[in-house]
Amino acid sequence: MGAYHRDNGIEERTLITNRGGKRIFRFEISEYKERLYHTKKKMQDQGIDVLLISDPANMNYLTGYDAWTFYVGQIVVVSIDEEEPMWIGRDQDVNGAHITAWMNEKNIIPCPEEYYHSDEKHPMDFFARLVHLTGKSNRPIGVEMDMYYFTATTYEALKHALPNATLKNANALVNWVRLVKSDQEIDYMKKAATLAENAMTVGLEKIDVGARENEVVADIYHELIAGTEAFGGDYPAVAPLIPSGDDTSALHVTWSDRKFHANDFAILKLAGCFSRYHAPLSRTIATGETPAKIKDGAKRCVEGLHAALDTIQPGATCEEIEAAWRRSVEKHGVLKDTFLGYSVGSNYPPDWGSHTANLRQGDRTVLKPNMTFHMIPRLWIGDSGIEVSETFRVTENGCETLTDFERKLFVK
């Protein structure tokens, strides 16, 4: 297996935040190279010489590449003995890589248009040919087997094009490198949290008798993307969710043109997004008369949230956080499933979760400073659901919630 090394002779480039024909780097190149170093270390631990990355969030994490191109074949190649990654993507998208990726331009490779939407060719044929030409086709190759954009056809094309390669499942390898955030990443998440607070304020104001769900969401989107005077917002990886009425018993229902009526309920779940970093937030609102059992359920939900937050500290495990929540609600006779939340950070549609550590029974991931999670306490009261969530970061001696938004059942 090839050797890898940490490059200390790093050329720092100015962080550029506006396009204007210039290359855009949201992080210093030293940070990208540090990420690459830790990725190669995990590759070595798993016996992988070449890593083929199809997850757009992992591509962005290692290269800076950022464009709405994840719906077509593209890949980042990390070789354990190469200093820089290689981006390979659709010919018409190569200028997006030149603008956003930090690597030398020789490592940005266009794939001809003839390989796309074809019954005879597949982008992986072209990718595999490059791997072969670089002398890496007989080495252990890792692929992200369970990522949204790595299809069955992609895998079959890769096997056919590289018959002598040893393909290994490297699913979530880079995701685990991403688990602990840098200070710059935390800063981006805090900006996203500000956008989430502002959008939640607008959403709760707009939800009222006679308003339509789609109108509320339109105002939320405007707030999320218009941002503040200091910074604008990015598109979130998940659309705002606004189940209302009996739909609050469902977790992931989007909007319709249904009008809110008197004595209605709604759960509003959204995320601010800045430079692809997310800070999710959810609250529950009632319009009009609210049954006592709903009010009591909301209090128990918030009480359990506080119990879980109080348990967070470096060295604690994910399952210990969930256990604190479960103990809190079970003392009131409420039985709850064991899923309380998940690691969150940078991502692309269709999900803002990081697919690594989860706050649930059996997950013994040890918390470290600058890990970030979305904690989602929720309860079902009859046909109605209640949800009050927080995005938090693990600190040196506890945790910090990224948003500052009142935790309660909102009633109009």
N, C-alpha and C positions, 0 to 999 in steps of 0.2 A: 504494500500500500504506500502511496506517495506521502511524503512528509508535508506538514503544514507549518506555517510560522505566523507569528504576529508581526505585522509590518509597522515598524516604529518611524519610518521615514515618510510620514504622512503629509501630503500637500493639503493644507486647509483652504477651502474656497468660501467665499462670502455667501451667507445664507440669503437667497433671493426670494422675496415673497410676492413679487408681481411678475407677470409673464413678459410682455414687451419685447418678445423675441429672444430673451435671455434664458439660460438654463436655470431651472428651479431646484433648489436643494433645501428641503425642510429641516434637514439635520446636517451637522458638519460631517465631512467625509470620514473623519476619525471615528464617529459613532457608527457609520455604516460598516467600516472595516472591523470594528469591535464586534458587531453583530455577526459578521462573516466568520471571524475567528471562533466564536462560540458555536456557530453552526458546524464548522468543520470539525470541531472537537467532538460534537455529538455524532457526526458522520463517522469519525474514526472509532468511537465507542461501539457503533452499530455495524462496523465492517463495511462501510459504504465509501467508494472512491468518487463516484459521480452522483450528484443529486439533481433530479429533474423536478422543478417546482412549477405547479400549475395553479396553486391557490393565489389569487391576485393580491391578497393581504400579505402573504409571505414574499411574493415578488416585490411589492412595495417596500416591505421592511428591509430587504437586503439590497435593493437597487435604487429605490426612490421612484420607480416607474409608476405613473398614475394617469390612467385614461380609462374611458368606458369602452374597453376592448375585450373584457373577459368572456364575452359571449362567443368568441372565435378562438381557434387554436393559437396559443402563445405559450412560451415556456422560458424559464430562467434556468440556466445550467450552472451549477456550482461544482467545480472540480477541486478535489482536496489539495492538488499541487499547482493550482493556478491562482494568481494573486487577485484577480477580479472575476466576478460572475459574468455570464454571457446572457444577454437578452435576445430571444429570437421570436419574432412576431410578424404579423401580416404586413406586407410591403407598404400598404397605404397608412399604416400606423407607426412606421419607423421614426418619423419626425417627432411624434409624441415621446418616444424613448430618448431621442437626442435632446429634447427639451428638459425632461424630468429625471432621467437616470444619471448617476454620477460617474459611470464607468467611462473608460477610454472608448472613443467612437468605433474602434475596430471590434469591440465586443458587443456591438449593437448590430444584429444581423437581420435583414429583411427576408421574409419567406414569400416567394412569388404567389401572385393571386391565383394561379392555376391549381394550387393545392387546397383551396377553400371551396366548400359547397360543391364538391365533385364526387362522382361515384367511382372514379378511377384512381384518384389520389387523395391523400390525407396529409395535413400538416405534419403529423408525426413522421411520415416518410422523409420529409425534408429535415426535420430535427435529427432523426436517427442517422441520416447520411452525414450530417456535420459531426455528430458524436463519433461516427466511424472514421471520418477523415482526420479527426484529432487524435486518433489512436486509443480511444477509450471504450471501444465497443466490446472488448473482452473483459472489462473490469466490473466489479460489483456496482450496480446502478440502483439507486433508490428512487422510488416513485411514490407520489401521494395518492394512495389507492382509494381513499374514501373522501376525497374532496369533490365539491359540486361540479367542477369544470374538468375533472379527469374522468372521461366517459369510458364505457365498455369498449366502444369502437377505438378510442385512443389507445387503450391497453392492448387490444388485439393488433392494431397497426404497429405498435412499438415492438411487440413480441415477434411479429413477422419480419420487421425491418432489422432487428438485432437478434438473430437466432442464437448467437453465441454468448450473449450477455446474460449475466445472473441478475435478475430483477428482484429487488427486495422491497418490502413494504416500509416506506419511510413516512407513513401518514403521521401528521402533526409533529414531525421532528422540529421544524422551524417554529411551530406554534409554541412549543415548550421553551424554546429560546426566548420567545417574546413575552413570557409570563411575568418577569420582573421588568418594570418600566424604568427608563432613564428619567432624569429630572425634566428633560425637554418634552418627553412624552407626557409626563404628568401635567406640565404646563398646558399642552394642547388639550388634554382631557378636562382641565379646569375651564378652559375657554368654551369647550363643548358643554360643560355643566352650566355656564352662564346662559348659553343659548337655550338649554333645556328649561331652565327656570323661567326665562322670558316667554317661551312658547307655552309652558304650562299655565302661566298667569293669563295669557290671552285665551287659551282653551277653556279654562274654568270660567272666565268672564263671559265667553260667547255661548257656553252651554246654558240654555234657558228654554222655557216653554215656548214652543213655536219655531225655534231655530232648527235647521236641518243639520244632520251629521256632516254632510259634505261641505257645508258652508263653514262649519267650525274647523274642519281639517284644512280648508283652504287658507284660513287665517293663521293656523298653526304653521303651515308650510312657509307662508310669507315671513313669519317671525323667525323661523329656524334658519332661513337662507339669507334674509336681509341682514340679520346679525345686529351688531352694535356699531357705533361710530368708529370704534377701534379696530374691529375685525368682522368679516363676513362669515357666513356659515356654509358648510359643505352639505351635499345630499346624504341623508342617513341611509344606512344599509337596510333598514326595515322601515316600512311606511308607518306613520302614526296609527295606532290601534285604538278604536273607540267603540267597543261593544256596549250596547245600551239595552235597557229593559231586560227581557229574559235572556238576551244574548250575553249578559255579564257572566253567565255560567260557562261560557266558552272563553278560551284564553287568547286566541289570535284572530279575532274577527275584525275586519277593516270596516270602513264606513259605507253607508248607503245614503239615499236621500230621505231617510226616515226623519220625521220631526219629533223632537222631544216634547213630552206632554207632562202634565202635572203628576206629581208623585212618581217620577221616573228615576232610574239609576243609570249611571254610566261610569265605566272605567276608562281613563285616558292614560295611554302608555305611549311614550315618545322618547326620542333621544336627540340631544344636540350633537352636532358633528362638526369638528374642526380639523382640517388636514387629515381626514379619514379616521380620526380618533373620536370615540363615542362616549357619551355620558347619559345612559338611560334613566328615566324617571317615570313613575306612575302614581296616580292619585285617583280616588273615587269621589264622585259627586252625586248628590241627590237633589231633585227638584220637588219641593213641597214637603208634604207629610212624610216622616221617616219612621218606620216601625222601631220599637224599642230594641228588638232583637238585632236589627241592622246596626243601630248605634252601639250596642254592646259588642257586636262582632268587630266593629271598627276599632273600638278601644282595645280589644284583645289582640287584634292584628298589630296595632302600634306598640302595645306592651311587649309583644313577642319580638318585634323589630328591635326595640331598645335592648332587650335581653341578649339578643344575638350580637348586636353591635358592641355591647359591654364585654363580650367574651373574646373579641378579636385582639390579638397581639402576636408578634413574631414568636414562632415556636408552636402556636396552636395549630390544630389540623382543621381541614375543611369540615370534616364530619363533626367536630366538636362545636363548630359554630351552628350547624344545623340542629344539633342536639339541644342547644340552649333555647332556640326558637321552639322546638317541639315540646320541651318540658314546660315552657311558659304557657302554651295554648292548651296542652293536655290537662293542666291542673284545673281548667274550666270545663273539662269534659269534651274537649274538641279533639277529634282524631285527624291527623294531618299527614299527607304523604311526605316523603323524605327529601324532596327537592326544594332547595331554598334559593338557589342562584348559581352564577357561573362567572368565570373570568371574562373580562371584557376589555376592549382597547380599540385597536385599529381593525377595520374590516370593510368589506364591500358587500353589496347585495348577493345573496338573500338573507344574510344574518350578521348581527353585530357581535355575537358571542365568539370566544376564542377557541372553543373545542378542546379545552384542556381540563383545568381543575374545576370541580363543581362542589357547591355547598350541599352535600347530601351524605347519607349514611354510606360508609364503605370507602369514601374518598379520604385517604390519609395524607394528602398533599400538605406539607408543612408551610405555613404562611411565612413570608419574608417581606421586609419593607419594600414598598413600591409595587407590590402586587395589587391589582385592582379587580374588583368584582361588582356585579350587579346583584344585589340582594332583593328578592321579590317575595316578601311575606304576603300570603293571600289566603282567604277563607271563603267558604261557600255557606251561605245562610239560605236554606231552601233553594229557590231558583236564582238567587242573586249572588253575585260575587263581589268581594271587597279586596282591593289590592293597594298597598302603600309601599313603594320600593325606594331604594337608595343605591347610588353608585358610591363605593368607598375605596379608599386606598389604605393599605396597611402601612402604619408608621413605625418608628423605632420603638414605641411603647404602647401602641394601641391602634386606633384607626381614625381616619378623617373622611367624613362624607363630603363629596365634591359639590353637591348642591345644598342650598340653604332654603328649604321650602317646608312650610308648616306640615306636620304629620298629623292628619286627622281626616275624618269624613267631612267633606265640604257639602254644605246644605244651602240651597237657595229657597 
